[in-house]
Amino acid sequence: MSRQLHLNAFLMSSGHHEAAWRLPESDPYADIDIDHWRRIARIAEEGKFDSLFLADGLVVWKGIEHRPGGQLEPTILLAVLATATDHIGLIATASTTYNEPYNLARRFASLDHASGGRAGWNIVTTAGADAARNFGLEDRPDHLDRYRRAAEFVDISRRLWDSWDDDARDADKAAGRYIDPANVHDVHHSGTYYRVAGALNVPRPPQGHPLLVQAGSSEDGKDFAARYADAVFTAHQTLADAQHFYADLKARAADAGRDPGSVIILPGIVPILGATEAEAQAKAQQLEDLINPVVGLQQLASVLEIPQERLELNEQLPDDIPDSDTIDGAQSRSKLIVQLARREQLTVREPIGRLGGGRGHFTFIGTYQQAADVIQDWFENGAADGFNVMGAALPSGLREFVDHVTPILQDRGLFRREYTGRTLREHYGLPRPLNLYQQGHVVAESSTAGAAQLAS
């Protein structure tokens, strides 16, 4: 079979556009409506998407006066969606900065069992300083320290998932023996950030390890992804930028001793579609007209880490914005926004309008055929292995993509017509990881190899 696209549906209550909740057809309370989530999950599965994805945050969103500002805990919501779907992968965001390895490894192992091998973990280090104060800290750890912590966290999690041999349980009723204790391995980890003694209290997940996803595009983030990620969510505004990132990350994966083809790169795309260009433009204009500039200013100032009063809607960005490498927050997103504004000489009002649809992800406005052409172009020219599809309004944006764009991609032989695998790893064409303990790759003393490699 020729190389085929991978499609992930990034779901966000009433849609990714910040004004989507204000559309006449939108439900402003969709964020806590379980039937709404079931409905859009089933649309994604109808479209044969590899997976669906839920983001997460640990604070009330900025601008709550003007838009929905909360969300359900994603692993709990995905456990519900596992019962509403049969095939599609289920990926949740969870932070390595504000969790503990044992609890989180157990949660994702449980979700993988509950879904029959469809769980994925989007590993984030949580950029915002306000989250730290919700966990008793004065400030967040610095950027590199968060990634070193994440490396140790993931190393422990993989050992916890492997702490039961695949065939650990024999449940011999006649002999009265449920398990051979030699097949369950205590972790005995004592590292820089974490100490974990025993084995996980959940058998090895059906996938071995849940699919590991990473979404940071800073230098630290790319090094982390090259070492750990099975799939990478990323944001780019141009084909050239996407090609550069794609080549860079594949090379880093090879340098880390991995097969570059085993790292699936999925740029985000916010498709605003119509049967004609005029129809698509009208939908985009309707959404932009509903943007509240106060919210946009708050978001932009937060990402750039400058006082909001320094931003004037009808002027260009200040000349002395901090270099993205010097901030402790979302470095790659800050860099993307500044480059966009400088390249096109935009006033502050203009990037706010563009970012309102996808927070820096590529917003495509056009016909179904044109959307398929762009997706194929990026896919066939070294920019993407697939896409993170972000409906501007939901469920309508995803419904339109599944009904009109997916069939074009299928007719071109670029995307599946039916699921051929059962697990999320099978959807992405990735092997089930071998057990580290059974392969003899875990030594008795603690291992902090991942953190050490990032530190260097």
C-alpha beads as a LAMMPS data file, in Angstrom:
LAMMPS data file: protein, C-alpha beads

456 atoms
455 bonds

1 atom types
1 bond types

-500.0 500.0 xlo xhi
-500.0 500.0 ylo yhi
-500.0 500.0 zlo zhi

Masses

1 110.0

Atoms # bond

1 1 1 0.000 0.000 0.000
2 1 1 1.284 3.491 -0.839
3 1 1 1.925 5.991 1.938
4 1 1 -1.339 7.337 3.320
5 1 1 -2.415 10.328 5.356
6 1 1 -3.082 10.245 9.069
7 1 1 -5.909 12.452 10.315
8 1 1 -6.546 13.460 13.901
9 1 1 -9.672 15.365 14.951
10 1 1 -8.791 18.016 17.531
11 1 1 -12.075 18.586 19.383
12 1 1 -12.878 21.685 21.405
13 1 1 -16.453 22.201 22.670
14 1 1 -18.254 24.524 20.220
15 1 1 -15.191 24.915 17.997
16 1 1 -11.635 26.195 17.727
17 1 1 -12.564 29.696 16.683
18 1 1 -12.865 31.735 19.867
19 1 1 -16.150 33.254 18.652
20 1 1 -17.720 29.962 17.532
21 1 1 -19.935 29.823 20.621
22 1 1 -21.664 33.018 19.429
23 1 1 -22.858 31.547 16.125
24 1 1 -26.660 31.190 15.965
25 1 1 -26.431 27.406 15.590
26 1 1 -23.867 26.877 18.382
27 1 1 -24.540 25.561 21.865
28 1 1 -22.729 27.870 24.321
29 1 1 -22.857 25.091 26.932
30 1 1 -21.333 22.422 24.684
31 1 1 -18.273 22.092 26.925
32 1 1 -20.225 20.080 29.511
33 1 1 -22.785 18.465 27.189
34 1 1 -21.802 14.783 26.972
35 1 1 -24.173 14.184 24.055
36 1 1 -22.359 16.910 22.105
37 1 1 -18.997 15.171 22.665
38 1 1 -20.434 11.787 21.698
39 1 1 -21.856 13.293 18.519
40 1 1 -18.590 14.836 17.305
41 1 1 -16.583 11.739 18.291
42 1 1 -18.886 9.609 16.144
43 1 1 -18.542 12.035 13.217
44 1 1 -14.755 11.685 13.410
45 1 1 -15.046 7.899 13.512
46 1 1 -17.480 7.965 10.590
47 1 1 -14.753 9.819 8.695
48 1 1 -12.253 7.011 9.551
49 1 1 -9.973 9.413 11.424
50 1 1 -7.014 7.782 13.156
51 1 1 -7.752 9.535 16.410
52 1 1 -9.464 12.327 18.254
53 1 1 -7.706 14.613 20.675
54 1 1 -8.690 16.661 23.712
55 1 1 -6.493 19.485 24.955
56 1 1 -6.414 20.478 28.600
57 1 1 -5.459 23.350 30.846
58 1 1 -5.079 23.766 34.580
59 1 1 -6.480 27.288 34.925
60 1 1 -9.614 29.179 34.034
61 1 1 -8.956 30.571 30.558
62 1 1 -8.307 34.270 30.101
63 1 1 -11.260 36.296 28.869
64 1 1 -13.874 34.197 30.677
65 1 1 -16.160 37.230 30.655
66 1 1 -16.368 36.961 26.882
67 1 1 -16.098 33.249 26.056
68 1 1 -16.368 29.775 27.633
69 1 1 -13.468 29.331 30.038
70 1 1 -13.409 25.775 31.350
71 1 1 -13.410 22.151 30.290
72 1 1 -13.995 18.641 31.572
73 1 1 -11.007 16.529 32.609
74 1 1 -10.053 14.815 29.339
75 1 1 -9.201 11.271 30.442
76 1 1 -12.575 10.993 32.174
77 1 1 -14.340 12.354 29.091
78 1 1 -12.418 9.938 26.842
79 1 1 -13.489 7.009 29.014
80 1 1 -17.060 8.009 28.174
81 1 1 -16.249 8.406 24.482
82 1 1 -14.612 4.970 24.454
83 1 1 -18.074 3.496 25.041
84 1 1 -19.576 5.652 22.244
85 1 1 -17.042 4.584 19.592
86 1 1 -15.431 1.363 18.405
87 1 1 -12.297 2.191 16.413
88 1 1 -11.035 5.751 16.725
89 1 1 -8.015 6.510 18.908
90 1 1 -8.506 8.608 22.048
91 1 1 -5.739 11.088 22.926
92 1 1 -5.740 13.256 26.054
93 1 1 -3.428 16.012 27.187
94 1 1 -1.813 15.668 30.610
95 1 1 0.957 17.720 32.188
96 1 1 4.240 16.307 33.468
97 1 1 4.759 19.435 35.577
98 1 1 1.630 19.088 37.715
99 1 1 1.138 15.325 37.950
100 1 1 3.022 12.372 39.413
101 1 1 4.258 9.509 37.196
102 1 1 2.549 6.702 39.089
103 1 1 -0.937 8.206 39.053
104 1 1 -0.745 9.338 35.435
105 1 1 0.744 6.077 34.129
106 1 1 -2.058 4.233 35.910
107 1 1 -4.700 6.545 34.417
108 1 1 -3.517 6.015 30.836
109 1 1 -3.029 2.274 31.326
110 1 1 -6.605 2.112 32.594
111 1 1 -7.898 4.104 29.606
112 1 1 -6.012 1.813 27.231
113 1 1 -7.616 -1.258 28.811
114 1 1 -11.068 0.370 28.913
115 1 1 -10.888 1.315 25.213
116 1 1 -9.344 -1.910 23.927
117 1 1 -5.998 -0.312 23.049
118 1 1 -6.996 3.129 21.781
119 1 1 -5.391 5.486 24.334
120 1 1 -2.844 8.199 23.620
121 1 1 -1.122 10.736 25.845
122 1 1 -0.291 14.238 24.621
123 1 1 2.653 15.115 26.863
124 1 1 2.782 18.784 27.848
125 1 1 4.997 20.672 30.273
126 1 1 2.450 23.507 30.879
127 1 1 3.794 26.904 29.875
128 1 1 1.559 29.257 31.879
129 1 1 2.791 30.712 35.162
130 1 1 -0.746 30.969 36.537
131 1 1 -1.060 27.168 36.644
132 1 1 1.844 26.970 39.102
133 1 1 -0.090 28.968 41.679
134 1 1 -2.941 26.466 41.510
135 1 1 -0.474 23.847 42.721
136 1 1 1.079 25.754 45.588
137 1 1 4.064 27.131 43.649
138 1 1 5.125 30.748 43.275
139 1 1 6.141 30.295 39.634
140 1 1 6.576 27.623 36.968
141 1 1 9.914 25.831 36.541
142 1 1 11.990 27.318 33.738
143 1 1 11.631 26.031 30.170
144 1 1 14.535 23.547 30.082
145 1 1 13.835 22.321 33.603
146 1 1 10.252 21.490 32.621
147 1 1 11.535 19.346 29.748
148 1 1 14.115 17.601 31.931
149 1 1 11.334 16.830 34.394
150 1 1 9.176 15.561 31.514
151 1 1 11.952 13.258 30.285
152 1 1 12.311 11.616 33.674
153 1 1 8.524 11.438 33.996
154 1 1 8.153 9.587 30.678
155 1 1 11.083 7.252 31.410
156 1 1 9.344 6.213 34.643
157 1 1 5.946 5.882 32.946
158 1 1 7.312 3.506 30.317
159 1 1 8.893 1.365 33.015
160 1 1 5.640 1.355 34.980
161 1 1 3.662 0.221 31.917
162 1 1 6.251 -2.536 31.422
163 1 1 6.365 -3.561 35.073
164 1 1 3.993 -6.445 34.315
165 1 1 5.122 -8.991 31.735
166 1 1 2.594 -9.461 28.947
167 1 1 1.893 -13.008 30.134
168 1 1 2.269 -12.253 33.834
169 1 1 -1.111 -13.670 34.839
170 1 1 -1.817 -17.371 34.420
171 1 1 -4.754 -17.593 36.907
172 1 1 -4.224 -21.298 37.677
173 1 1 -7.399 -22.144 39.582
174 1 1 -6.370 -25.726 40.307
175 1 1 -3.061 -24.683 41.837
176 1 1 -4.541 -21.604 43.497
177 1 1 -1.901 -19.381 41.914
178 1 1 -3.037 -16.212 40.175
179 1 1 0.344 -14.856 39.116
180 1 1 4.028 -15.641 39.258
181 1 1 5.541 -12.757 41.275
182 1 1 8.701 -13.015 39.154
183 1 1 6.679 -11.596 36.243
184 1 1 5.928 -8.327 38.070
185 1 1 8.846 -5.920 38.458
186 1 1 9.314 -3.174 41.023
187 1 1 10.551 0.030 39.390
188 1 1 13.049 1.147 42.084
189 1 1 13.477 4.622 40.585
190 1 1 15.247 7.398 42.472
191 1 1 16.010 10.325 40.182
192 1 1 16.386 14.082 40.110
193 1 1 12.676 14.845 40.297
194 1 1 10.824 11.649 41.195
195 1 1 11.061 8.561 43.364
196 1 1 8.914 5.509 42.588
197 1 1 9.307 2.170 44.342
198 1 1 6.874 -0.480 43.182
199 1 1 5.220 -1.871 40.083
200 1 1 2.089 -0.377 38.554
201 1 1 -1.095 -1.912 39.962
202 1 1 -2.554 -2.310 36.455
203 1 1 -1.457 -5.042 33.989
204 1 1 0.504 -4.006 30.911
205 1 1 -1.720 -1.984 28.529
206 1 1 -3.033 -3.616 25.339
207 1 1 -0.784 -1.352 23.239
208 1 1 2.216 -1.973 25.478
209 1 1 2.549 1.786 25.863
210 1 1 -0.257 4.231 25.027
211 1 1 0.627 6.299 21.959
212 1 1 2.934 9.161 23.007
213 1 1 2.227 12.562 21.457
214 1 1 4.141 15.819 21.866
215 1 1 3.191 19.332 20.788
216 1 1 6.078 21.653 21.634
217 1 1 8.129 23.089 18.758
218 1 1 10.828 24.913 20.715
219 1 1 14.372 23.565 20.555
220 1 1 13.826 21.727 23.857
221 1 1 10.463 20.488 22.613
222 1 1 11.900 19.148 19.364
223 1 1 14.683 17.307 21.195
224 1 1 12.093 15.793 23.516
225 1 1 9.856 14.764 20.606
226 1 1 12.772 13.203 18.734
227 1 1 13.499 10.974 21.726
228 1 1 9.980 10.048 22.862
229 1 1 7.116 11.008 20.548
230 1 1 5.192 8.623 18.314
231 1 1 3.243 11.578 16.894
232 1 1 3.903 15.308 16.943
233 1 1 1.269 18.045 16.815
234 1 1 2.724 21.275 15.452
235 1 1 1.659 24.680 14.103
236 1 1 2.898 26.345 10.892
237 1 1 1.596 29.154 8.737
238 1 1 3.460 28.313 5.521
239 1 1 4.497 25.264 3.535
240 1 1 8.155 26.308 3.760
241 1 1 8.059 26.567 7.565
242 1 1 6.344 23.176 7.788
243 1 1 8.939 21.597 5.486
244 1 1 11.796 22.982 7.584
245 1 1 10.272 21.651 10.810
246 1 1 9.522 18.265 9.229
247 1 1 13.091 17.778 7.966
248 1 1 14.592 19.018 11.228
249 1 1 12.539 16.734 13.460
250 1 1 13.054 13.672 11.277
251 1 1 16.815 14.320 11.398
252 1 1 16.733 14.694 15.177
253 1 1 14.850 11.391 15.463
254 1 1 17.533 9.680 13.373
255 1 1 20.245 11.223 15.557
256 1 1 18.431 9.811 18.591
257 1 1 18.716 6.324 17.070
258 1 1 15.094 6.098 15.946
259 1 1 13.496 5.364 12.593
260 1 1 12.346 8.811 11.361
261 1 1 9.322 7.158 9.777
262 1 1 8.127 6.135 13.241
263 1 1 7.602 9.791 14.223
264 1 1 4.307 10.957 12.686
265 1 1 4.194 14.738 12.153
266 1 1 0.741 16.352 12.084
267 1 1 0.485 20.129 11.525
268 1 1 -2.752 21.755 12.587
269 1 1 -5.238 23.003 10.004
270 1 1 -8.380 25.028 10.720
271 1 1 -10.531 24.494 7.614
272 1 1 -13.289 27.028 6.953
273 1 1 -15.012 25.497 3.969
274 1 1 -17.671 26.163 1.392
275 1 1 -18.927 24.845 -1.923
276 1 1 -17.558 28.101 -3.364
277 1 1 -14.784 30.464 -2.275
278 1 1 -17.381 33.152 -1.626
279 1 1 -19.293 30.861 0.730
280 1 1 -16.132 30.011 2.656
281 1 1 -15.088 33.664 2.894
282 1 1 -18.532 34.594 4.187
283 1 1 -18.254 31.998 6.977
284 1 1 -14.800 33.274 7.904
285 1 1 -16.003 36.883 7.971
286 1 1 -18.977 35.957 10.150
287 1 1 -16.629 34.451 12.720
288 1 1 -14.132 37.321 12.581
289 1 1 -16.915 39.863 13.096
290 1 1 -17.792 38.105 16.361
291 1 1 -14.256 38.281 17.832
292 1 1 -13.960 40.423 20.947
293 1 1 -10.655 42.336 20.606
294 1 1 -10.287 42.553 24.413
295 1 1 -9.908 38.775 24.604
296 1 1 -7.476 38.796 21.692
297 1 1 -5.295 41.414 23.372
298 1 1 -5.221 39.398 26.597
299 1 1 -4.194 36.235 24.772
300 1 1 -1.557 37.928 22.622
301 1 1 0.029 39.719 25.578
302 1 1 0.095 36.484 27.562
303 1 1 1.866 34.516 24.813
304 1 1 4.382 37.283 24.104
305 1 1 4.917 37.832 27.859
306 1 1 4.543 41.601 27.684
307 1 1 2.074 43.956 29.453
308 1 1 -1.237 44.211 27.604
309 1 1 -1.101 48.016 27.618
310 1 1 1.922 47.881 25.295
311 1 1 -0.275 46.548 22.493
312 1 1 -2.254 48.990 20.341
313 1 1 -4.825 47.460 18.000
314 1 1 -4.046 49.732 15.056
315 1 1 -0.248 49.680 15.378
316 1 1 2.359 47.031 14.645
317 1 1 3.948 44.948 17.383
318 1 1 6.509 46.800 19.524
319 1 1 10.095 46.500 18.303
320 1 1 11.489 45.239 21.610
321 1 1 9.379 42.120 22.135
322 1 1 11.448 39.540 24.066
323 1 1 13.193 36.963 21.914
324 1 1 11.246 33.708 21.992
325 1 1 14.261 31.783 23.293
326 1 1 14.373 33.961 26.412
327 1 1 10.804 33.464 27.605
328 1 1 9.737 30.636 29.891
329 1 1 6.309 30.123 28.369
330 1 1 5.245 28.883 24.922
331 1 1 8.427 29.666 22.989
332 1 1 7.458 28.190 19.625
333 1 1 4.019 29.867 19.557
334 1 1 5.507 33.255 20.466
335 1 1 8.043 32.915 17.666
336 1 1 5.355 31.935 15.135
337 1 1 3.187 34.962 15.971
338 1 1 6.036 37.469 15.827
339 1 1 7.339 36.073 12.540
340 1 1 3.851 36.255 11.011
341 1 1 3.320 39.848 12.130
342 1 1 6.779 41.004 11.014
343 1 1 6.701 39.158 7.680
344 1 1 3.358 40.651 6.634
345 1 1 3.706 43.955 8.535
346 1 1 0.457 43.393 10.368
347 1 1 -1.132 45.670 12.908
348 1 1 -1.985 44.054 16.248
349 1 1 -5.625 43.812 15.193
350 1 1 -4.768 41.596 12.211
351 1 1 -2.952 38.724 13.967
352 1 1 -5.672 38.764 16.615
353 1 1 -8.165 38.082 13.817
354 1 1 -6.036 35.330 12.329
355 1 1 -5.192 33.727 15.654
356 1 1 -8.817 33.732 16.737
357 1 1 -9.444 30.688 14.578
358 1 1 -6.650 28.410 15.732
359 1 1 -4.202 30.150 18.080
360 1 1 -1.441 30.121 15.479
361 1 1 -2.418 27.048 13.478
362 1 1 -2.846 27.336 9.717
363 1 1 -6.344 28.604 8.910
364 1 1 -7.468 27.536 5.443
365 1 1 -10.425 29.316 3.827
366 1 1 -11.683 27.878 0.559
367 1 1 -13.532 25.117 -1.255
368 1 1 -13.497 21.394 -0.495
369 1 1 -11.347 20.707 -3.559
370 1 1 -8.887 23.439 -2.609
371 1 1 -8.594 22.064 0.935
372 1 1 -7.820 18.593 -0.414
373 1 1 -5.240 20.118 -2.773
374 1 1 -3.432 21.891 0.083
375 1 1 -3.450 18.775 2.256
376 1 1 -2.069 16.689 -0.599
377 1 1 0.570 19.316 -1.393
378 1 1 1.904 19.411 2.173
379 1 1 1.717 15.618 2.468
380 1 1 3.571 14.886 -0.766
381 1 1 6.190 17.608 -0.423
382 1 1 7.868 16.871 2.872
383 1 1 5.760 18.988 5.228
384 1 1 3.385 16.539 6.915
385 1 1 2.495 12.899 7.505
386 1 1 -1.097 13.980 8.023
387 1 1 -3.048 16.727 9.741
388 1 1 -4.534 17.742 13.043
389 1 1 -7.971 18.851 11.809
390 1 1 -9.426 21.659 13.936
391 1 1 -13.012 22.528 13.124
392 1 1 -13.547 26.287 13.508
393 1 1 -17.101 25.515 14.619
394 1 1 -18.277 22.161 15.929
395 1 1 -19.936 19.929 15.002
396 1 1 -20.553 21.699 11.664
397 1 1 -16.887 22.177 10.678
398 1 1 -15.994 18.528 11.247
399 1 1 -19.197 17.334 9.589
400 1 1 -18.394 19.360 6.482
401 1 1 -14.803 18.064 6.337
402 1 1 -15.930 14.434 6.688
403 1 1 -18.723 14.798 4.122
404 1 1 -16.796 16.731 1.470
405 1 1 -13.005 16.687 1.931
406 1 1 -12.383 13.156 3.187
407 1 1 -14.097 11.556 0.142
408 1 1 -11.793 13.524 -2.193
409 1 1 -8.736 12.281 -0.291
410 1 1 -10.095 8.733 -0.423
411 1 1 -10.748 8.947 -4.162
412 1 1 -7.139 10.059 -4.644
413 1 1 -5.907 7.010 -2.725
414 1 1 -4.477 9.170 0.059
415 1 1 -6.692 8.069 2.953
416 1 1 -8.332 4.877 4.184
417 1 1 -11.917 3.954 3.401
418 1 1 -12.153 1.512 6.311
419 1 1 -10.230 0.828 9.480
420 1 1 -7.814 -2.060 9.080
421 1 1 -6.396 -2.107 12.613
422 1 1 -7.852 -2.322 16.072
423 1 1 -5.511 -0.228 18.211
424 1 1 -4.391 3.373 17.925
425 1 1 -0.825 2.258 17.219
426 1 1 -2.126 0.109 14.368
427 1 1 -3.992 3.095 12.905
428 1 1 -0.713 5.022 12.848
429 1 1 1.227 2.047 11.465
430 1 1 3.407 1.806 14.565
431 1 1 4.588 -1.400 16.250
432 1 1 3.702 -2.438 19.770
433 1 1 6.719 -1.648 21.985
434 1 1 8.639 -4.561 23.425
435 1 1 8.634 -4.870 27.200
436 1 1 11.772 -3.213 28.587
437 1 1 12.067 -5.686 31.456
438 1 1 11.547 -8.779 29.335
439 1 1 14.176 -7.490 26.895
440 1 1 16.624 -6.911 29.745
441 1 1 16.832 -3.176 29.031
442 1 1 16.128 -2.047 32.609
443 1 1 18.807 -2.233 35.252
444 1 1 18.170 -2.313 38.964
445 1 1 19.431 1.189 39.711
446 1 1 17.472 4.260 38.674
447 1 1 17.791 5.506 35.103
448 1 1 17.644 9.185 34.184
449 1 1 18.980 8.787 30.651
450 1 1 16.260 10.868 29.037
451 1 1 16.732 13.828 31.348
452 1 1 20.510 13.569 30.993
453 1 1 20.305 13.599 27.196
454 1 1 18.075 16.687 27.206
455 1 1 20.399 18.372 29.678
456 1 1 23.301 17.920 27.294

Bonds

1 1 1 2
2 1 2 3
3 1 3 4
4 1 4 5
5 1 5 6
6 1 6 7
7 1 7 8
8 1 8 9
9 1 9 10
10 1 10 11
11 1 11 12
12 1 12 13
13 1 13 14
14 1 14 15
15 1 15 16
16 1 16 17
17 1 17 18
18 1 18 19
19 1 19 20
20 1 20 21
21 1 21 22
22 1 22 23
23 1 23 24
24 1 24 25
25 1 25 26
26 1 26 27
27 1 27 28
28 1 28 29
29 1 29 30
30 1 30 31
31 1 31 32
32 1 32 33
33 1 33 34
34 1 34 35
35 1 35 36
36 1 36 37
37 1 37 38
38 1 38 39
39 1 39 40
40 1 40 41
41 1 41 42
42 1 42 43
43 1 43 44
44 1 44 45
45 1 45 46
46 1 46 47
47 1 47 48
48 1 48 49
49 1 49 50
50 1 50 51
51 1 51 52
52 1 52 53
53 1 53 54
54 1 54 55
55 1 55 56
56 1 56 57
57 1 57 58
58 1 58 59
59 1 59 60
60 1 60 61
61 1 61 62
62 1 62 63
63 1 63 64
64 1 64 65
65 1 65 66
66 1 66 67
67 1 67 68
68 1 68 69
69 1 69 70
70 1 70 71
71 1 71 72
72 1 72 73
73 1 73 74
74 1 74 75
75 1 75 76
76 1 76 77
77 1 77 78
78 1 78 79
79 1 79 80
80 1 80 81
81 1 81 82
82 1 82 83
83 1 83 84
84 1 84 85
85 1 85 86
86 1 86 87
87 1 87 88
88 1 88 89
89 1 89 90
90 1 90 91
91 1 91 92
92 1 92 93
93 1 93 94
94 1 94 95
95 1 95 96
96 1 96 97
97 1 97 98
98 1 98 99
99 1 99 100
100 1 100 101
101 1 101 102
102 1 102 103
103 1 103 104
104 1 104 105
105 1 105 106
106 1 106 107
107 1 107 108
108 1 108 109
109 1 109 110
110 1 110 111
111 1 111 112
112 1 112 113
113 1 113 114
114 1 114 115
115 1 115 116
116 1 116 117
117 1 117 118
118 1 118 119
119 1 119 120
120 1 120 121
121 1 121 122
122 1 122 123
123 1 123 124
124 1 124 125
125 1 125 126
126 1 126 127
127 1 127 128
128 1 128 129
129 1 129 130
130 1 130 131
131 1 131 132
132 1 132 133
133 1 133 134
134 1 134 135
135 1 135 136
136 1 136 137
137 1 137 138
138 1 138 139
139 1 139 140
140 1 140 141
141 1 141 142
142 1 142 143
143 1 143 144
144 1 144 145
145 1 145 146
146 1 146 147
147 1 147 148
148 1 148 149
149 1 149 150
150 1 150 151
151 1 151 152
152 1 152 153
153 1 153 154
154 1 154 155
155 1 155 156
156 1 156 157
157 1 157 158
158 1 158 159
159 1 159 160
160 1 160 161
161 1 161 162
162 1 162 163
163 1 163 164
164 1 164 165
165 1 165 166
166 1 166 167
167 1 167 168
168 1 168 169
169 1 169 170
170 1 170 171
171 1 171 172
172 1 172 173
173 1 173 174
174 1 174 175
175 1 175 176
176 1 176 177
177 1 177 178
178 1 178 179
179 1 179 180
180 1 180 181
181 1 181 182
182 1 182 183
183 1 183 184
184 1 184 185
185 1 185 186
186 1 186 187
187 1 187 188
188 1 188 189
189 1 189 190
190 1 190 191
191 1 191 192
192 1 192 193
193 1 193 194
194 1 194 195
195 1 195 196
196 1 196 197
197 1 197 198
198 1 198 199
199 1 199 200
200 1 200 201
201 1 201 202
202 1 202 203
203 1 203 204
204 1 204 205
205 1 205 206
206 1 206 207
207 1 207 208
208 1 208 209
209 1 209 210
210 1 210 211
211 1 211 212
212 1 212 213
213 1 213 214
214 1 214 215
215 1 215 216
216 1 216 217
217 1 217 218
218 1 218 219
219 1 219 220
220 1 220 221
221 1 221 222
222 1 222 223
223 1 223 224
224 1 224 225
225 1 225 226
226 1 226 227
227 1 227 228
228 1 228 229
229 1 229 230
230 1 230 231
231 1 231 232
232 1 232 233
233 1 233 234
234 1 234 235
235 1 235 236
236 1 236 237
237 1 237 238
238 1 238 239
239 1 239 240
240 1 240 241
241 1 241 242
242 1 242 243
243 1 243 244
244 1 244 245
245 1 245 246
246 1 246 247
247 1 247 248
248 1 248 249
249 1 249 250
250 1 250 251
251 1 251 252
252 1 252 253
253 1 253 254
254 1 254 255
255 1 255 256
256 1 256 257
257 1 257 258
258 1 258 259
259 1 259 260
260 1 260 261
261 1 261 262
262 1 262 263
263 1 263 264
264 1 264 265
265 1 265 266
266 1 266 267
267 1 267 268
268 1 268 269
269 1 269 270
270 1 270 271
271 1 271 272
272 1 272 273
273 1 273 274
274 1 274 275
275 1 275 276
276 1 276 277
277 1 277 278
278 1 278 279
279 1 279 280
280 1 280 281
281 1 281 282
282 1 282 283
283 1 283 284
284 1 284 285
285 1 285 286
286 1 286 287
287 1 287 288
288 1 288 289
289 1 289 290
290 1 290 291
291 1 291 292
292 1 292 293
293 1 293 294
294 1 294 295
295 1 295 296
296 1 296 297
297 1 297 298
298 1 298 299
299 1 299 300
300 1 300 301
301 1 301 302
302 1 302 303
303 1 303 304
304 1 304 305
305 1 305 306
306 1 306 307
307 1 307 308
308 1 308 309
309 1 309 310
310 1 310 311
311 1 311 312
312 1 312 313
313 1 313 314
314 1 314 315
315 1 315 316
316 1 316 317
317 1 317 318
318 1 318 319
319 1 319 320
320 1 320 321
321 1 321 322
322 1 322 323
323 1 323 324
324 1 324 325
325 1 325 326
326 1 326 327
327 1 327 328
328 1 328 329
329 1 329 330
330 1 330 331
331 1 331 332
332 1 332 333
333 1 333 334
334 1 334 335
335 1 335 336
336 1 336 337
337 1 337 338
338 1 338 339
339 1 339 340
340 1 340 341
341 1 341 342
342 1 342 343
343 1 343 344
344 1 344 345
345 1 345 346
346 1 346 347
347 1 347 348
348 1 348 349
349 1 349 350
350 1 350 351
351 1 351 352
352 1 352 353
353 1 353 354
354 1 354 355
355 1 355 356
356 1 356 357
357 1 357 358
358 1 358 359
359 1 359 360
360 1 360 361
361 1 361 362
362 1 362 363
363 1 363 364
364 1 364 365
365 1 365 366
366 1 366 367
367 1 367 368
368 1 368 369
369 1 369 370
370 1 370 371
371 1 371 372
372 1 372 373
373 1 373 374
374 1 374 375
375 1 375 376
376 1 376 377
377 1 377 378
378 1 378 379
379 1 379 380
380 1 380 381
381 1 381 382
382 1 382 383
383 1 383 384
384 1 384 385
385 1 385 386
386 1 386 387
387 1 387 388
388 1 388 389
389 1 389 390
390 1 390 391
391 1 391 392
392 1 392 393
393 1 393 394
394 1 394 395
395 1 395 396
396 1 396 397
397 1 397 398
398 1 398 399
399 1 399 400
400 1 400 401
401 1 401 402
402 1 402 403
403 1 403 404
404 1 404 405
405 1 405 406
406 1 406 407
407 1 407 408
408 1 408 409
409 1 409 410
410 1 410 411
411 1 411 412
412 1 412 413
413 1 413 414
414 1 414 415
415 1 415 416
416 1 416 417
417 1 417 418
418 1 418 419
419 1 419 420
420 1 420 421
421 1 421 422
422 1 422 423
423 1 423 424
424 1 424 425
425 1 425 426
426 1 426 427
427 1 427 428
428 1 428 429
429 1 429 430
430 1 430 431
431 1 431 432
432 1 432 433
433 1 433 434
434 1 434 435
435 1 435 436
436 1 436 437
437 1 437 438
438 1 438 439
439 1 439 440
440 1 440 441
441 1 441 442
442 1 442 443
443 1 443 444
444 1 444 445
445 1 445 446
446 1 446 447
447 1 447 448
448 1 448 449
449 1 449 450
450 1 450 451
451 1 451 452
452 1 452 453
453 1 453 454
454 1 454 455
455 1 455 456
